[in-house]
Amino acid sequence: MNAFGLIQIGLILSSTTIISSLQCNHLPLQQRKVIENSLRLLDKMGKEFPQQCLREKMSFRFPTQVLQPRQKETVGVAIEEIFQHIFYIFSKNLTLAAWDRTVLDQFQNTLYLQIEQLEACVIEKHTQRCWSKEVSRLKLKKYFQKIDCFLKDKQHDLCSWEISRAEMRRCLQLIDKVTRKL
């Protein structure tokens, strides 16, 4: 390869890095837009909360302390982890959920794209994790396992999905609240 070709490759790589870092600088703003869109899609995906499901409400108790660290990078890692769990839950046995499949696909795609963006931006994730980050990850894992077990125990019925959808709405609202403070 000639020198001109190497210069072109170098320019492409450096511009890609610059564009990526610019996107990362605007990540909180982008996350707010993604969360607003995700909340809109969650609402559009299904109808109003079914009356027959009101007596089955369950408190999963989101670990809010995972979104309260002092460093933006730590919050980014937690948000990425939350999006991954939400994506996982909404990629499971959805046959009894009476939702609009097109909107559900849009919701899943939105989450996936945001996970990809966060993975690219959160460099600290690849470094040695400190104890508090692992504790946060475990708390999030436990929270989402409760939701997953609830769905399994209820055999992924309509009410369990609607309750889970409402819980994911609360979860996204908490993330939105945190990102507005960043």
Disulfide bonds with the S-S distance in Angstrom:
Cys24-Cys121 2.01
Cys53-Cys159 1.97
